[in-house]
Amino acid sequence: MLRIKNVTEILGKHVYTSEGDYFGQIEEVNLVDNKIDGWKIRIGNSFMSMFGGARGVVVPHQFVKAIGDVFIINKASLPDRGESFVVEGAESAGTISGI
């Protein structure tokens, strides 16, 4: 059965990748026209080097696989370890932005 959650219930949840790695914690939600556009996530130490020392990223909602007791994002959407990422404010909706 589908259980509808309020956005306030999601804030503070722990975020894991689809591979089971701890990614961070939900800080904010980005809304556009009353729909969820993306999630601001404070990244954990293990992923910080992947994003050039950024403390957080904005993950587009399309990369979210599940929301429940924890938040799961698609690991395939993350850049590889030497690959650069797009700085926040980029126009592409399919990029993860560093904060």
VENQUI-V906317 format. One record per residue. N is the residue number from 1. SS is DSSP state (h for helix, s for strand, l for the rest). Layout:
N_SS + N_SS
This chain:
1_l + 2_l + 3_l + 4_l + 5_l + 6_l + 7_h + 8_h + 9_h + 10_h + 11_l + 12_l + 13_l + 14_s + 15_s + 16_s + 17_s + 18_l + 19_l + 20_l + 21_l + 22_s + 23_s + 24_s + 25_s + 26_s + 27_s + 28_s + 29_s + 30_s + 31_s + 32_s + 33_l + 34_l + 35_s + 36_s + 37_s + 38_s + 39_s + 40_s + 41_s + 42_s + 43_s + 44_l + 45_h + 46_h + 47_h + 48_h + 49_h + 50_h + 51_h + 52_l + 53_l + 54_l + 55_l + 56_s + 57_s + 58_s + 59_s + 60_s + 61_h + 62_h + 63_h + 64_s + 65_s + 66_s + 67_s + 68_l + 69_l + 70_l + 71_s + 72_s + 73_s + 74_l + 75_h + 76_h + 77_h + 78_l + 79_l + 80_l + 81_l + 82_l + 83_l + 84_l + 85_l + 86_s + 87_s + 88_l + 89_l + 90_l + 91_l + 92_l + 93_l + 94_l + 95_l + 96_l + 97_s + 98_s + 99_l
